[in-house]
Amino acid sequence: MRTKLTLLVSATALVLTALVTSSLAQLQPYRVSDREVAKLLDQIKKESDRFRKGLKDALNKSRFNSTEREADINAYVKDFEEQTKRLKDNFDAHRSTTGDVDAVLIRGARIDAFMSRYPLTPRAQGDWSALRGNLEVLASTYNVSWRWGGELGPVVSSLPYRITDKEVEAIIHRIENQSDTFRKSLDAALDKSRLDGTRREDDINSFVKEFYKETKQLHENFDNHKSTANDVRTVLDRAAQIDQFIARNRLRNDRDAQRDWAKLRTHLDELARVYSVSWRWRYE
């Protein structure tokens, strides 16, 4: 009896293992084995290291040495390597997605546009060509539709901003921090004003709450590599409601609120420029 029970448990375990394995395979965003993907990612890492070294030597001997363009391409490469590492980490944790691959390819497209416009040494061009070939294999492996844009840059996807992810994230953090500072000074000003306990106080608190909500949504979309100019415009539209209130309702002892809002507006102007959003405050 015990033998039969043991056999039944073993058979059940095998069936469950097969089902789990089958389910995991269906959830994978790629159609090859994990070992093949891991080998490809390792190859991309090696090619990236080789390209970075060759690029550094080429730039040091070029007219771009110590120029803004050299800083640009170095930032592109750094951003590309960070996204490649993120993809590898997510793959190792069994949660890599086509979005991770798309993020890598978009960063690669920045480099590709630079290398197409400004040919450097044969070594640098050859190293990039080899790396680009592996990125095409990566796109195919994850079933991502992709083609390079040459001198025009990426054709399929493009970032909504022209600076590095770290710089964009720093701007968003400044907005969030300054928003907290402004909210505290606004609360203090409202408590001392004729608007305390009125519908107008409820209105401005509602405006600030909506602004916080949309700013958080922008940050989440940015973290997920899907922020757009529309996300930024929504944040700015909510900020415009606050701006109108501040301009129309002169609060007593509101120097701190006025100053803190002016500083927050400056950060929002920077955000609009970064995302190429045409924006002008109504009250200036």
Residue pairs with C-beta under 8 A, 6 or more apart in sequence:
24 94
29 96
29 97
29 98
29 101
29 142
29 143
30 37
30 141
30 142
30 143
31 141
31 143
32 141
36 141
37 91
37 141
38 91
40 134
40 137
40 138
40 141
41 84
41 87
41 88
41 91
41 138
43 134
44 84
44 131
44 134
44 135
44 138
45 84
45 88
47 127
47 130
47 131
47 134
48 80
48 81
48 84
48 131
50 127
50 130
50 131
51 77
51 124
51 127
51 128
51 130
51 131
52 77
52 81
54 121
54 123
54 124
54 127
55 73
55 77
55 120
55 124
55 127
55 128
57 121
57 123
57 124
58 120
58 121
58 123
58 124
59 65
59 70
59 73
59 74
59 120
61 121
62 120
64 70
64 73
64 118
69 114
69 118
72 114
73 111
73 114
75 163
75 164
76 107
76 110
76 111
76 114
76 164
77 111
78 164
79 107
79 110
79 164
79 165
79 166
80 104
80 107
80 108
80 110
80 111
82 165
83 100
83 103
83 104
83 107
84 104
86 100
86 103
87 96
87 100
87 101
87 103
87 104
90 96
90 97
90 100
91 100
98 142
98 143
98 144
99 224
99 225
99 226
101 138
101 139
101 142
101 144
102 144
102 157
102 225
103 225
104 135
104 138
105 135
105 138
105 139
105 144
105 146
105 154
105 156
105 157
106 154
106 157
106 158
106 159
108 131
108 132
108 135
109 148
109 149
109 153
109 154
109 157
109 158
110 153
110 154
110 159
111 128
112 128
112 132
112 148
112 149
112 150
112 153
112 154
113 149
113 150
113 151
113 152
113 153
113 154
115 124
115 125
115 128
116 150
116 151
117 151
119 125
132 148
136 146
138 144
139 145
139 146
145 156
146 156
146 157
147 155
147 156
148 154
148 155
149 155
160 227
160 228
160 229
160 275
160 276
161 168
161 274
161 275
161 276
162 274
162 276
163 274
167 274
168 222
168 274
169 222
171 267
171 270
171 271
171 274
172 215
172 218
172 219
172 222
172 271
174 267
175 215
175 264
175 267
175 268
175 271
176 215
176 219
178 260
178 263
178 264
178 267
179 211
179 212
179 215
179 264
181 260
181 263
181 264
182 257
182 260
182 261
182 263
182 264
183 208
185 256
185 257
185 259
185 260
186 204
186 208
186 257
186 260
186 261
188 256
188 257
189 251
189 252
189 253
189 254
189 256
189 257
190 196
190 201
190 204
190 251
192 251
192 252
192 253
193 251
193 252
193 253
193 254
194 252
195 201
195 204
195 249
195 251
200 245
200 249
203 245
204 242
204 245
204 249
207 238
207 241
207 242
207 245
208 242
210 238
210 241
211 235
211 238
211 239
211 241
211 242
213 238
214 231
214 234
214 235
214 238
215 235
217 231
217 234
218 227
218 231
218 232
218 234
218 235
221 227
221 228
221 231
227 275
228 275
229 275
229 276
229 277
232 271
232 272
232 275
232 277
233 277
233 279
235 268
235 271
236 268
236 271
236 272
236 277
236 279
239 264
239 265
239 268
240 281
240 282
242 261
243 261
243 265
243 281
243 282
243 283
244 282
244 283
246 257
246 258
246 261
246 283
247 283
251 257
265 281
269 279
271 277
272 278
272 279
